[in-house]
Amino acid sequence: MSTATAADKRKHRRYDLSLDLEVKGRKRAAAIQTQTRDISARGLYFNFTEPMDVGSELNFELNLPPELSGGKDVRVRCRGRVIRVDSIKSSRQVGVAATIETYEFIRAHE
C-alpha cells in the first residue's frame, strides 16, 4: 500500500510566496483581491472570501516582484481551473487550489 502524500506526487516544486492576486470566477462581474499562499509552475493556492466549485474556471492576474523577474515588475494574466476547495476553521474564507492552464505576460498599462 502506498503512503505517498500529495506533496510527493507533485511534478513541480511549490514556493511559499505571498503575491498580490486578482481572482475572477466565470460567473462574477468583478475581480476580488487576495494573495497567493504558494505557487508552482502549473498551479497556485490562495484564500478566497466566497465558496467555489471544483472544476469551475477562473481568470486571475498576479504581479511578479522585481526580485523574481529580472529587476522589473511583471504582470501575468492566467486562466485556470479549481481543483480543490478547503474549509478554513475559524474563518469565513476557503482555501482554493487551482491549476494554471494558460498564461500571458501583460504590459503595465493594459
Secondary structure by P-SEA (a helix, b strand, c coil): cccccccccccbbbbbcccbbbbbcccccbbbbbbbcccccccbbbbbcccccccbbbbbbbbbcccccccbbbbbbbbbbbcbbbbbccccbbbbbbbbcbbbbbcccc
